[in-house]
């Protein structure tokens, strides 16, 4: 079932190198890797943090997270309108096994955002 065509993309990699983009729905199943995220914006850019949790990442993607100076970018929205929600340098990540699933939580410092996240999401269709 489509939920108003909500979508996300997470990019993982180093600057000026080949990385990986996660989140594009499979054309046949219309499903993507499960994702949840949160971001906190403080008074200074150094207090801005983000957390992204992804389920069942490929080993190749986990190896990208281990690279020094790894960068993360999250875009989310509806249909093809996917503004950047957060992005920055990876500060830490942890992978845990939860039953048959492997859950990876990624924490990052965030680049300062100069817009209100809610204003970038169009109203839900009725």
PyMOL commands that set and color helices and strands:
alter all, ss='L'
color gray80, all
select helices_A, chain A and resi 45-47+59-65+117-120
alter helices_A, ss='H'
color red, helices_A
select strands_A, chain A and resi 6-13+20-22+35-40+49-55+71-78+81-98+101-109
alter strands_A, ss='S'
color yellow, strands_A
deselect
rebuild
show_as cartoon
